Amino acid sequence: MKRTPTGHGPAPARRWPLLCVLMIGGFTTALNVTMLSPLLTRIAAEFSISEAKAGQLATVTTLSSGVMALIAAPWMDRYSRGAWIRFECALLLLGSLLSAFAPNFAVLLMARIIAGIGGAIIGANCLAAVADLYTDPHARNRALGLIGTAFTLGAVVGLPLLTLIAEAASWRWAIGLLVPLTLIVVVGSFQLPRSAHAPGGSLWRGWATGYARVLRSAETVWLLLAMAACMVVWFGWLIYFGAYSERVYAIGAGTLSLLFLVGGGSEIVANTVAPWLLRWYPARWVGAGAAAVLMLNLLVVGVVYTRDWALFPFIAIASAAGSFIYLCINILLLDSLPGARGAVMSLQSGSIEIGGAVGVAFAGGALAYFDDYETVYRLLGVLAPLMVIGMVLSLRRGPATGTTVGAAAPSGAKR
């Protein structure tokens, strides 16, 4: 695609089709990470393994994504967004096809590693591509909001759809849903504008320098740890929610789909309400309050939540609280080191994936030991205060590196 003479990207009429492609990329990324939740019991049954062992498929997916994000992120601007997206989508396509045709659990495990690497930075490149397409701050922020909504829709629409496909056909067909979505993103990526320039200098020196600068900021490090703790708890309850609902309450596919819709809808509501709330209250304390709500919600599983209908308020509260925490930590991260936002958000991506891998591994190990989903959920509630500790300790700032950009946080929001 040719750039306009002013260098402001494609004409407005051509931006919307590209934005739709980027939204599909965000949707596909989210679905790739969370898709195993409604499929675990079927995979475990087919390969005659425990659900705890099947859950480790999610562990290797998120762990491989995290490692890839940490390695590749400082180099993303050296190559065009389209080239990165096509490279990642090729790996995701390969991993998805291998998953769908896996003859045994070992092959499926390897396939999920490939899919994790392939899905690692598609979302990050889609967000970066929005900045290439839109130079007006207000238009860019609206577009970023749509990409964020696409991530949420991966759970709102994607998980219920996977549940129904798995019920009607098999889990293999459900995983195969990623194939057409990935192909759409590949075709659309050829229309993305190329980057204006690639940074020079040593490839390896630039990688090390970018991360060293972030690690010197105590505030940023504590916030990254808070984000990792958030993902430990989030993935720990989400990945096993489908199996928990089916095993403990004998929930069918239709009800499980409805539960995921309720959870996704709660995320959308939280994403809408949070920016307004942050105009009046500090992001750090809103996030800490949401973490307290999430902790209490998990601790009362099996104590207050003892009937099948209680799954609806549980997933609604857990999803909304998680969205509040995620947004608040991201705002604080963007403001923590304004001069190195690219490196900060690269590490944020890695902390999300690695935290998610640890969360699934922890929940799976606890499930194997206790053989009780409700005990596992209460243990995750015990871990929730780690998020608050990270946000509070991040008040100890490192050296000042610049002023906060208003677009990074809603007007009027304080720390």
C-alpha positions as CSV (number, residue, x, y, z in Angstrom):
1,M,0.0,0.0,0.0
2,K,1.3,3.4,-0.9
3,R,1.4,6.1,1.8
4,T,-0.3,9.4,1.1
5,P,1.9,12.4,0.3
6,T,1.5,13.8,3.8
7,G,2.6,10.5,5.4
8,H,-0.6,10.2,7.3
9,G,-1.4,6.7,6.1
10,P,-4.3,5.5,3.9
11,A,-7.3,7.6,3.1
12,P,-10.2,7.5,5.7
13,A,-12.4,5.4,3.4
14,R,-9.8,2.7,3.4
15,R,-9.1,2.7,7.1
16,W,-12.3,1.0,8.2
17,P,-11.7,-2.3,6.2
18,L,-8.1,-2.4,7.7
19,L,-9.5,-1.7,11.2
20,C,-11.9,-4.6,10.8
21,V,-8.9,-6.9,9.9
22,L,-7.0,-5.7,12.9
23,M,-10.1,-6.3,15.1
24,I,-10.3,-9.9,13.8
25,G,-6.6,-10.2,14.7
26,G,-7.3,-9.1,18.2
27,F,-10.3,-11.5,18.4
28,T,-8.2,-14.4,17.2
29,T,-5.4,-13.6,19.6
30,A,-7.8,-13.7,22.6
31,L,-9.5,-16.8,21.4
32,N,-6.2,-18.7,20.9
33,V,-5.3,-18.0,24.6
34,T,-8.6,-18.8,26.2
35,M,-10.1,-21.5,23.8
36,L,-9.2,-24.5,25.9
37,S,-11.6,-23.6,28.8
38,P,-14.7,-25.2,27.3
39,L,-12.7,-28.0,25.6
40,L,-10.7,-29.5,28.5
41,T,-13.1,-32.2,29.5
42,R,-13.5,-33.5,25.9
43,I,-9.8,-33.5,25.3
44,A,-9.1,-35.3,28.6
45,A,-11.7,-37.9,27.8
46,E,-10.4,-38.6,24.2
47,F,-6.8,-39.1,25.4
48,S,-7.7,-40.8,28.7
49,I,-5.9,-38.2,30.8
50,S,-6.9,-36.2,33.8
51,E,-8.4,-32.7,33.4
52,A,-5.5,-31.3,35.4
53,K,-3.0,-32.8,32.8
54,A,-5.2,-31.5,29.9
55,G,-5.1,-28.1,31.5
56,Q,-1.3,-27.9,31.0
57,L,-2.1,-27.4,27.3
58,A,-3.1,-23.9,28.3
59,T,0.1,-23.6,30.4
60,V,2.4,-24.3,27.4
61,T,0.3,-22.0,25.2
62,T,0.7,-19.0,27.4
63,L,4.2,-19.8,28.5
64,S,5.5,-20.0,24.9
65,S,3.6,-16.8,24.0
66,G,5.2,-15.0,26.9
67,V,8.7,-16.1,26.0
68,M,8.1,-15.1,22.3
69,A,6.8,-11.7,23.4
70,L,9.8,-11.1,25.6
71,I,12.3,-12.0,22.9
72,A,10.6,-10.3,19.9
73,A,9.0,-7.1,21.3
74,P,12.1,-4.8,21.1
75,W,12.5,-5.7,17.5
76,M,8.9,-5.1,16.3
77,D,9.6,-1.7,14.8
78,R,12.5,-3.1,12.7
79,Y,10.1,-4.8,10.3
80,S,6.6,-3.8,9.0
81,R,3.5,-4.6,10.9
82,G,2.2,-6.7,8.1
83,A,5.4,-8.8,7.9
84,W,5.2,-9.5,11.6
85,I,1.5,-10.4,11.4
86,R,2.0,-12.7,8.5
87,F,4.9,-14.5,10.2
88,E,2.9,-14.9,13.4
89,C,-0.2,-16.0,11.6
90,A,1.7,-18.6,9.7
91,L,2.8,-20.2,12.9
92,L,-0.7,-19.9,14.5
93,L,-2.2,-21.5,11.4
94,L,0.3,-24.4,11.6
95,G,-0.3,-24.9,15.3
96,S,-4.0,-24.8,14.9
97,L,-4.0,-27.4,12.1
98,L,-1.7,-29.7,14.1
99,S,-3.9,-29.3,17.1
100,A,-7.0,-30.3,15.1
101,F,-5.4,-33.4,13.7
102,A,-3.2,-34.4,16.7
103,P,-3.2,-38.2,17.0
104,N,-2.1,-38.2,20.6
105,F,-1.5,-35.8,23.5
106,A,2.2,-35.4,22.9
107,V,1.5,-34.0,19.4
108,L,-1.3,-31.8,20.7
109,L,1.1,-30.4,23.4
110,M,3.7,-29.5,20.7
111,A,1.0,-28.0,18.5
112,R,-0.2,-25.7,21.3
113,I,3.4,-24.5,21.8
114,I,3.6,-23.6,18.1
115,A,0.2,-21.9,18.4
116,G,1.3,-20.0,21.5
117,I,4.4,-18.7,19.7
118,G,2.2,-17.8,16.7
119,G,-0.3,-15.8,18.7
120,A,2.2,-14.1,20.9
121,I,2.4,-10.6,19.3
122,I,-0.4,-10.5,16.7
123,G,-2.4,-8.4,19.2
124,A,0.5,-6.2,19.9
125,N,1.1,-5.6,16.2
126,C,-2.6,-4.9,15.6
127,L,-2.5,-2.2,18.3
128,A,0.7,-0.7,16.9
129,A,-0.8,-0.7,13.4
130,V,-3.7,1.4,14.6
131,A,-1.2,4.1,15.5
132,D,0.1,3.9,12.0
133,L,-3.3,4.3,10.5
134,Y,-4.6,7.1,12.6
135,T,-2.7,10.3,13.4
136,D,-5.6,12.2,15.1
137,P,-5.5,11.3,18.8
138,H,-9.2,11.1,19.2
139,A,-9.7,8.9,16.2
140,R,-6.8,6.7,17.2
141,N,-8.2,6.3,20.8
142,R,-11.6,5.3,19.4
143,A,-9.9,2.7,17.1
144,L,-7.9,1.4,20.0
145,G,-11.1,1.0,22.0
146,L,-12.6,-1.1,19.2
147,I,-9.5,-3.3,19.2
148,G,-9.8,-3.7,22.9
149,T,-13.5,-4.7,22.5
150,A,-12.4,-7.3,19.9
151,F,-10.2,-8.9,22.5
152,T,-13.1,-9.1,24.9
153,L,-15.4,-10.5,22.2
154,G,-12.9,-13.4,21.9
155,A,-14.4,-14.6,25.1
156,V,-18.0,-13.1,24.8
157,V,-18.6,-14.7,21.3
158,G,-15.7,-17.0,20.8
159,L,-16.0,-19.3,23.8
160,P,-19.7,-19.9,23.5
161,L,-19.3,-20.6,19.8
162,L,-16.5,-23.1,20.5
163,T,-18.7,-24.7,23.2
164,L,-21.5,-25.2,20.7
165,I,-19.2,-26.4,17.9
166,A,-17.6,-28.9,20.3
167,E,-21.0,-30.2,21.3
168,A,-22.3,-30.5,17.8
169,A,-19.1,-31.9,16.2
170,S,-15.9,-32.3,18.3
171,W,-13.2,-30.3,20.0
172,R,-11.1,-30.7,16.9
173,W,-13.6,-28.8,14.8
174,A,-13.8,-26.1,17.5
175,I,-10.0,-25.5,17.3
176,G,-10.3,-25.4,13.6
177,L,-12.3,-22.2,13.9
178,L,-9.0,-20.4,14.2
179,V,-8.0,-21.4,10.6
180,P,-10.4,-19.1,8.6
181,L,-9.9,-16.3,11.1
182,T,-6.2,-16.4,10.7
183,L,-6.4,-16.5,6.9
184,I,-8.5,-13.4,6.9
185,V,-5.9,-11.6,8.9
186,V,-3.1,-12.8,6.6
187,V,-4.9,-11.5,3.5
188,G,-5.8,-8.2,5.1
189,S,-2.2,-7.6,6.4
190,F,-0.9,-7.1,2.9
191,Q,-2.9,-3.8,2.7
192,L,-1.3,-2.4,5.8
193,P,1.1,0.6,5.2
194,R,4.7,-0.1,5.7
195,S,6.6,1.5,8.5
196,A,8.3,4.8,7.6
197,H,11.7,3.6,8.8
198,A,13.4,0.9,10.8
199,P,15.6,1.9,13.7
200,G,19.3,1.4,13.2
201,G,22.1,0.3,15.4
202,S,23.0,-3.1,16.8
203,L,20.2,-5.6,17.0
204,W,21.3,-7.1,20.2
205,R,22.4,-3.9,21.9
206,G,19.1,-2.3,21.3
207,W,17.3,-5.3,22.8
208,A,19.4,-5.2,26.0
209,T,19.3,-1.4,26.4
210,G,15.5,-1.2,26.1
211,Y,14.9,-3.7,28.9
212,A,17.6,-2.3,31.1
213,R,16.0,1.1,31.1
214,V,12.6,-0.4,32.2
215,L,14.2,-2.5,35.0
216,R,15.8,0.6,36.5
217,S,12.3,1.9,37.3
218,A,11.0,0.5,40.6
219,E,7.5,1.6,39.9
220,T,7.4,-0.1,36.5
221,V,8.8,-3.4,37.9
222,W,6.3,-3.5,40.7
223,L,3.4,-2.8,38.3
224,L,4.6,-5.6,36.0
225,L,4.6,-7.9,39.0
226,A,1.1,-6.8,39.8
227,M,0.0,-7.5,36.2
228,A,1.6,-11.0,36.4
229,A,-0.2,-11.7,39.7
230,C,-3.5,-10.6,38.1
231,M,-3.0,-13.0,35.2
232,V,-2.1,-15.9,37.7
233,V,-5.5,-15.5,39.3
234,W,-7.4,-14.7,36.1
235,F,-6.2,-17.6,34.0
236,G,-6.3,-19.9,37.0
237,W,-10.1,-19.5,37.4
238,L,-11.0,-18.9,33.8
239,I,-9.3,-21.9,32.2
240,Y,-10.9,-24.4,34.6
241,F,-14.3,-22.7,34.8
242,G,-15.8,-24.9,32.1
243,A,-14.6,-28.1,33.7
244,Y,-15.7,-26.8,37.2
245,S,-19.2,-26.0,35.9
246,E,-19.6,-29.4,34.2
247,R,-18.1,-31.6,36.9
248,V,-19.5,-29.9,40.0
249,Y,-22.9,-28.8,38.7
250,A,-23.4,-31.0,35.6
251,I,-23.9,-27.8,33.5
252,G,-24.7,-28.5,29.8
253,A,-23.2,-26.9,26.7
254,G,-26.1,-24.4,26.3
255,T,-25.9,-23.1,29.9
256,L,-22.1,-23.0,29.7
257,S,-22.3,-20.9,26.6
258,L,-24.7,-18.5,28.4
259,L,-22.3,-18.3,31.4
260,F,-19.4,-17.3,29.1
261,L,-21.7,-14.7,27.5
262,V,-22.5,-13.2,30.9
263,G,-18.8,-13.1,31.7
264,G,-17.9,-11.4,28.5
265,G,-20.8,-9.0,28.8
266,S,-19.6,-8.0,32.3
267,E,-16.2,-7.3,30.8
268,I,-17.7,-5.0,28.2
269,V,-19.7,-3.1,30.9
270,A,-16.5,-2.8,33.1
271,N,-14.5,-1.5,30.1
272,T,-17.2,1.1,29.5
273,V,-17.7,2.2,33.2
274,A,-14.0,2.2,34.2
275,P,-12.9,5.2,32.2
276,W,-15.7,7.3,33.7
277,L,-14.9,6.1,37.2
278,L,-11.2,6.9,36.8
279,R,-12.1,10.6,36.2
280,W,-13.0,10.8,39.8
281,Y,-10.8,8.2,41.6
282,P,-7.1,7.3,41.4
283,A,-6.4,4.3,39.1
284,R,-4.2,2.7,41.8
285,W,-7.0,2.6,44.3
286,V,-9.7,1.6,41.9
287,G,-7.5,-1.4,40.9
288,A,-6.9,-2.3,44.5
289,G,-10.6,-2.2,45.3
290,A,-11.4,-4.4,42.3
291,A,-8.7,-6.8,43.5
292,A,-10.4,-7.0,46.9
293,V,-13.7,-7.7,45.2
294,L,-12.2,-10.5,43.1
295,M,-10.5,-12.0,46.2
296,L,-13.8,-12.1,48.1
297,N,-15.6,-13.6,45.1
298,L,-13.1,-16.5,44.9
299,L,-13.0,-17.1,48.7
300,V,-16.7,-17.7,48.9
301,V,-16.8,-20.4,46.2
302,G,-18.2,-23.5,47.9
303,V,-19.1,-21.4,51.0
304,V,-21.7,-18.9,49.7
305,Y,-21.7,-20.1,46.1
306,T,-23.2,-23.6,46.5
307,R,-25.9,-23.8,43.8
308,D,-25.7,-24.0,40.0
309,W,-27.4,-20.6,39.7
310,A,-24.5,-19.0,41.7
311,L,-22.2,-19.6,38.7
312,F,-23.8,-16.5,37.0
313,P,-23.0,-13.9,39.7
314,F,-19.6,-15.6,40.2
315,I,-18.5,-15.2,36.5
316,A,-20.1,-11.7,36.2
317,I,-18.2,-10.4,39.3
318,A,-14.9,-12.1,38.5
319,S,-15.0,-10.9,34.9
320,A,-15.8,-7.3,35.7
321,A,-13.3,-7.1,38.6
322,G,-10.6,-8.6,36.3
323,S,-11.3,-6.0,33.6
324,F,-11.1,-3.1,36.1
325,I,-7.7,-4.4,37.5
326,Y,-6.3,-4.9,34.0
327,L,-7.2,-1.4,32.8
328,C,-6.0,0.3,35.9
329,I,-2.6,-1.5,35.9
330,N,-2.2,-0.6,32.2
331,I,-2.9,3.1,32.8
332,L,-0.3,3.1,35.6
333,L,2.2,1.3,33.4
334,L,1.8,3.8,30.5
335,D,2.5,6.6,33.0
336,S,5.3,5.0,34.9
337,L,8.0,5.4,32.2
338,P,6.7,7.7,29.4
339,G,10.1,7.8,27.6
340,A,10.1,4.0,27.1
341,R,6.5,3.0,26.6
342,G,7.3,0.5,23.9
343,A,9.7,-1.5,26.1
344,V,7.3,-1.2,29.1
345,M,4.3,-2.6,27.1
346,S,6.5,-5.3,25.6
347,L,7.3,-6.5,29.1
348,Q,3.6,-6.1,30.0
349,S,2.8,-8.6,27.2
350,G,5.3,-11.0,28.5
351,S,4.0,-10.7,32.1
352,I,0.5,-11.4,30.9
353,E,1.5,-14.6,29.1
354,I,3.9,-15.9,31.8
355,G,1.6,-15.0,34.6
356,G,-1.2,-16.9,32.8
357,A,1.0,-19.9,32.4
358,V,1.9,-19.9,36.1
359,G,-1.8,-19.5,37.0
360,V,-2.9,-22.5,34.9
361,A,0.0,-24.6,36.2
362,F,-0.8,-23.6,39.8
363,A,-4.5,-24.3,39.4
364,G,-3.8,-27.6,37.7
365,G,-1.3,-28.7,40.3
366,A,-3.7,-27.8,43.1
367,L,-6.5,-29.7,41.3
368,A,-4.4,-32.8,41.0
369,Y,-3.5,-32.6,44.7
370,F,-6.9,-31.7,46.3
371,D,-9.2,-33.1,43.5
372,D,-11.6,-30.3,44.4
373,Y,-12.4,-27.3,42.2
374,E,-13.8,-25.2,45.0
375,T,-10.6,-25.5,47.1
376,V,-8.6,-24.5,44.0
377,Y,-10.7,-21.4,43.5
378,R,-10.4,-20.4,47.2
379,L,-6.6,-20.8,46.9
380,L,-6.6,-18.4,44.0
381,G,-8.5,-16.0,46.2
382,V,-5.6,-16.2,48.7
383,L,-3.2,-15.1,45.9
384,A,-5.3,-12.1,44.9
385,P,-3.7,-9.7,47.5
386,L,-0.4,-10.0,45.6
387,M,-2.0,-7.6,43.0
388,V,-2.7,-5.0,45.7
389,I,0.8,-5.4,47.1
390,G,2.4,-4.7,43.7
391,M,0.2,-1.6,43.1
392,V,0.9,-0.2,46.5
393,L,4.7,-0.8,46.4
394,S,4.8,0.8,43.0
395,L,4.2,4.1,44.7
396,R,8.0,4.1,45.3
397,R,8.9,5.7,42.0
398,G,12.1,5.5,40.2
399,P,13.9,8.5,38.5
400,A,11.6,10.9,36.7
401,T,11.6,10.3,33.0
402,G,9.0,12.6,31.6
403,T,5.5,13.9,32.1
404,T,2.3,11.9,31.8
405,V,0.6,12.1,28.5
406,G,-3.1,12.9,28.9
407,A,-4.1,10.1,26.4
408,A,-2.7,7.5,28.7
409,A,-5.2,8.0,31.4
410,P,-8.7,9.6,31.6
411,S,-8.7,13.3,32.3
412,G,-8.8,14.1,36.0
413,A,-7.6,10.6,37.1
414,K,-5.0,10.6,39.8
415,R,-2.7,8.0,41.0
